[in-house]
């Protein structure tokens, strides 16, 4: 069974241009984006049966992926001048 990837720009197509620009301009953001993409690919390999890990390890990878996605979304909000929601202000 083929499992669909969850690339950030597919989930948030309206952020594609800003995502690419920030990725080029901010090394820390680029590292997060690279890590997110690597995690997504690893999760898909596991779910496709190409790579084997136990279910607890897969759950941990998925949690890490969603945490990174949230961090990337916050960074994009900050970069656009919107509140990231982290300061409660």
N, C-alpha and C positions, 0 to 999 in steps of 0.2 A: 504494500500500500504506500503510495506516494504521499508525503506530508508537505504541506505548503510552508514555505519560509515566511517569516514575519519581518521583512525589511522595514526599517523605520519609515522610509519614504513611501512605502505602499500603504502603511497604516495612517500616515499623515501626509497625503499628497500635496496639500496646501502649503506645507512647510519645506518642500523639496529644494527650492532655490535657496532659502535661508539656511537650510541644513548644509548644503554644499558650500556655501560661502563661509559659514562659521567653521566648517571642517578645514577649510584652507587657511583661515586666519588664526585659529586658536588651537595650538598643539594639544592642550588638555582635552578640549572637546573632540578633537580628531582621535585621540587615544580611546575615549569613551565610545565613540562611534565604531572604531575598529574592534574593540572588545565586544560590543553588542553584536556586530555582524559575525564575529567568530563564534560566539555563544549560540547564535541563531543557527548557524551552519552545523555546529556540533549537535545541537538538539535535533535537528532534522535528520542527521546521519543516524542518531540513536533510534529515532522514531521510524525511520525507513528500514532499520535492521542491519545497517552497514556497520555500525559500531555498537558494542554492548556495554551497558553499565546497569547497575541495579536501580530500582524505581526510586529509592531515596536520593540517590545521586542525581537522577534525572530531575526530580522535583527541586533539588537545590539549584541546578542549572537554570531551570525555568524561573525560579524566584530571583536569581541573579540577573537574568535577562530582563524581567519586568522592572527590577530596581534600576537597572541601567537605562531602560526606556524612559522611566519617570525622570531620572536625572537629566537625560538629553532633552526631554520636553521642557523641564524647568530652565535649562540653559537657553533654549530657543526663546522662551518667554522673556527671560531677562534681556537677551540680545535685542528683542524687538521693543523693549521699553515697557513691557507688561509686568505686572506683579507675578512673581514665581509662586506665591502662596506660602513660602517658607518663613516669612517674618511675622505673619499674622497682623500685618499693618495695613 
